[in-house]
């Protein structure tokens, strides 16, 4: 596997920080008198964190596919597409579960 240069690592670190910051600071869990509301808020918060992890994997998969196309490495390309597919599935996990449950 090819090593990432300093600029790519910095850009990916900034991307990860922005995604995690957006997931952590846009949702909140407030304790109200209704316990169902608390559970729903907590569920939204946890699925926000899962979505952030999926978006980070999605970004890393795009980087891997791009580097594999540049270096003509088929095994890295396969890993990149697998990471990309996993990131898509993790990002849309809540919607997939809602479709399954009905």
C-alpha positions in Angstrom: 0.0 0.0 0.0 1.3 3.4 -0.9 2.1 5.9 1.8 0.2 9.2 2.0 2.1 12.4 1.8 2.0 15.1 4.4 -0.6 17.3 2.6 -2.9 14.4 2.1 -2.7 13.4 5.7 -3.4 17.0 6.8 -6.4 17.3 4.5 -7.8 14.0 5.7 -7.3 15.0 9.3 -9.1 18.3 8.8 -11.9 16.4 7.0 -12.3 14.0 9.9 -12.3 16.8 12.4 -15.0 18.6 10.5 -17.3 15.6 10.1 -16.9 14.6 13.8 -17.5 18.2 14.9 -20.7 18.4 12.8 -22.0 15.1 14.2 -21.2 16.0 17.8 -22.4 19.7 17.8 -25.5 19.6 15.7 -27.5 17.1 17.8 -28.1 17.1 21.5 -29.8 14.9 24.0 -32.1 16.8 26.3 -33.7 15.2 29.4 -37.4 16.1 29.3 -40.3 14.7 31.2 -41.2 12.3 28.4 -38.9 9.3 28.4 -39.8 8.4 24.8 -38.4 11.8 23.7 -35.2 11.2 25.6 -34.8 7.8 23.9 -35.5 9.3 20.5 -33.0 12.1 21.0 -30.3 9.6 22.2 -31.1 7.4 19.1 -30.7 10.4 16.8 -27.4 11.3 18.5 -25.9 7.8 18.2 -27.0 7.5 14.6 -25.4 10.9 14.0 -22.1 9.5 15.3 -22.5 6.4 13.1 -23.1 8.6 10.1 -20.0 10.6 10.8 -17.9 7.4 10.9 -19.5 6.3 7.7 -18.6 9.6 6.0 -15.0 9.3 7.2 -14.8 5.9 5.7 -16.4 7.2 2.5 -13.7 9.9 2.3 -11.0 7.4 2.9 -12.4 5.1 0.3 -12.3 7.9 -2.3 -8.7 8.6 -1.4 -7.8 4.9 -1.7 -9.5 4.6 -5.1 -7.8 7.7 -6.4 -4.4 6.6 -5.3 -4.9 3.1 -6.8 -5.9 4.7 -10.1 -2.7 6.7 -10.1 -0.5 3.8 -9.2 -2.3 1.1 -11.2 -2.6 -1.2 -8.2 -5.6 -3.5 -8.5 -5.5 -4.9 -4.9 -5.6 -1.3 -3.5 -8.4 -0.5 -6.0 -10.4 -3.4 -4.7 -9.8 -2.3 -1.0 -10.8 1.2 -2.0 -14.1 0.1 -3.5 -14.8 -2.1 -0.5 -14.1 0.8 1.9 -16.3 3.0 -0.3 -19.2 0.5 -0.2 -18.8 0.1 3.5 -18.8 3.8 4.1 -22.0 4.2 2.0 -23.7 1.4 4.0 -22.6 2.8 7.3 -23.6 6.4 6.3 -27.1 5.3 5.4 -27.6 2.7 8.2 -30.5 4.5 9.8 -32.4 4.7 6.5 -31.6 1.1 5.7 -33.0 0.0 9.1 -36.1 2.1 8.6 -36.7 0.4 5.3 -36.2 -3.1 6.8 -38.5 -2.4 9.8 -41.1 -0.7 7.7 
